[in-house]
Amino acid sequence: MSSDSLYPQATPAVGARRKELAPTVDAAFNAFSKAVFADGALPGSTKQLIAVAVAHVTQCPYCIKGHTRLASRAGATDEQIMEAIWVAAEMRAGGAYAHSTLALDVLDGHEHHA
């Protein structure tokens, strides 16, 4: 791990080690990933934009970097990628906003136990 980074680099050696330790699961995951991102009802390019947004919500730095690259290669513009990130930000903030209903329910005495 580099001293200037919180996360180690995802290198081919890391992938090889993962495969060495669990070859069947590694192959199954790779096949699953390939199937998920293949063109279907949604084009692969749209799926990559979704992945960029989800990666920001899950806060996975490897996913953010990888899917941003893949979305760009699939034809997404910088503006589309940033817009997908803004959608993710709104959804994350919106979750806190929506869940305030639970706190208000308690504060309004519906579940308030003094």
N, C-alpha and C positions, 0 to 999 in steps of 0.2 A: 504494500500500500504506500502510495506517495505521501510524504509528510505534508504536502499542501492541499490534500484532498481528504474529505471525510469518507468517501467511497472509493474502493479499489477499482481500477479499470476492468471493464468486461473485455477480456482478451480471448483469442482462440484457445489459449491454454486453459482458461477457466471453463470454457465450453467443453473441452476435451475431458477435463477432470470430472465435470458433472456427468458426462456420458459414461465415463469409466466406472463411476460409483453406482450408477443406476441406469444401465443401458436401455432396458425395456421401457421404463418410465420416461426417460429422455426422448426416445423415439415416439412414444405415444403423445407426449406433449407437443413435439414438433409437428406431428401429423395433425393434431387438434388445432394448433395455431394456424397451420397452412389452410385447413378447411374453414376456419372461422374468417380468415381474411380474404378468402377467394371471392370473386364476384358472385353475387347471388341476387336476392331481392334488393340488396344494397350493393352498389359498386364498391370494389376494394378501396378506392380513393376516399369514399365517404366513411368507410369503416376505419381508415387510418385517422381521419379527422376526429371521429368519435374516440378512438384510442388516445389521441393527444389530449382531448378533454378529460377523459377518465384518468389518464396518467397524472394529470395535475391534481385531480381530486384525491387520488390515492397517494399522491406525493412520492411517486417512484422515480428517482432521477434517471435510472437506466431506461425506464419506459418513456419518460419525457424525451430524452435524447433520441432513442431509437425510433419511436413513432413519429417524432417531428421530422427526422430524416426521411422515413418511409412515406409520410404524407407529402412531403415536398417532391420526392421522386415520383410519386403517383400523380403529380400535377397540381397539388394544392398550392395556392399562392401564399405568400407571407401573410397577407391580409386575412385569408380564410383561416389559416392556422391560428392567428391571434384572435380572431372572432370566436373560434372554437374554445380557446382558452378563456375568453370572457364569459362564454356560456357556462363553462365549468365553474368559474368564480361565482357567477350569479346563483347557480344551483347549490353550491356549498353555502353561500350566505343565506340563500332562501331556505335551506334546511333549518338553520338556526332560527330564522324568522318564523317559519311555520311551527317549529317545536315550542315557541314561546307560548303557544296555546296550552301546553301542559303546565307551565309555570303559572300562567294566568288562572287555570282551573284550580290549582292549589291555593293561590292567593285569594281567589274569590270564594273560598270556603268549601268548595266541592270535595276536596280531599285534605282540607286544612286540619291538622291536629296540633293545637296549641300546646 
